[in-house]
Amino acid sequence: MQVRRRPLSEAQRARNRLQSKIRAKVEHPFHIMKRVLGFTHVRYRGLAKNTHRVQVTCALANLFLVRKQLLKPALAME
């Protein structure tokens, strides 16, 4: 980690803000996969099985992220 001895310029601050926006969008699904779905370790079960497990976990994480939008029409019908 680099130690900063002077304040960041406005251009550097703008670049950091842009990077943090992207990082937040990318890291949120990994939080869901690790904390909610428990995908913290990969077992040594073979490449095909691990690939399948990652793909299913990603699909479930995507469903988890959009669950409110998916349930909204069902709740409106009641």
C-alpha positions in Angstrom: 0.0 0.0 0.0 1.3 3.4 -1.0 1.7 6.0 1.7 0.4 9.4 0.6 2.3 12.4 1.7 0.3 15.0 -0.1 -3.4 15.5 -0.8 -4.9 14.0 -4.0 -5.5 16.3 -7.0 -9.1 16.8 -8.2 -8.4 14.6 -11.2 -7.1 11.8 -8.9 -10.2 12.1 -6.7 -12.5 11.9 -9.7 -10.7 8.8 -11.0 -11.0 7.2 -7.5 -14.7 7.9 -7.4 -15.2 6.4 -10.9 -13.3 3.3 -9.8 -15.1 2.9 -6.6 -18.5 3.0 -8.4 -17.4 0.2 -10.7 -15.9 -1.8 -7.8 -19.0 -1.6 -5.8 -21.2 -2.9 -8.6 -18.7 -5.8 -9.2 -18.1 -6.8 -5.6 -21.7 -6.9 -4.5 -22.6 -10.1 -6.2 -19.5 -11.7 -4.7 -20.7 -10.7 -1.3 -24.0 -12.5 -2.0 -22.2 -15.6 -3.3 -19.9 -15.8 -0.3 -22.0 -14.7 2.6 -25.6 -15.5 1.6 -25.0 -18.6 -0.5 -21.9 -19.9 1.4 -19.6 -20.2 -1.6 -16.4 -19.6 0.3 -14.3 -22.6 -0.7 -13.9 -24.7 -3.8 -13.8 -28.4 -3.2 -11.5 -30.6 -5.2 -14.2 -32.4 -7.0 -13.1 -31.9 -10.6 -13.1 -29.0 -13.0 -16.5 -29.7 -14.5 -18.3 -30.0 -11.1 -16.6 -26.8 -9.8 -17.5 -24.9 -13.0 -21.1 -26.1 -12.7 -21.3 -25.0 -9.0 -19.9 -21.6 -9.8 -22.4 -21.1 -12.7 -25.3 -22.1 -10.5 -24.1 -19.9 -7.7 -23.8 -16.9 -10.0 -27.3 -17.5 -11.4 -28.7 -17.7 -7.8 -26.9 -14.5 -6.8 -28.4 -12.8 -9.8 -31.9 -13.9 -8.8 -31.2 -12.8 -5.3 -30.2 -9.3 -6.5 -33.4 -8.9 -8.5 -35.8 -10.7 -6.2 -37.7 -7.5 -5.3 -38.3 -6.7 -9.0 -39.4 -10.3 -9.6 -41.8 -10.3 -6.7 -43.3 -6.9 -7.4 -45.9 -8.1 -10.0 -46.9 -11.0 -7.9 -47.6 -8.8 -4.9 -49.6 -6.3 -7.1 -52.0 -9.0 -8.1 -53.0 -9.9 -4.6 
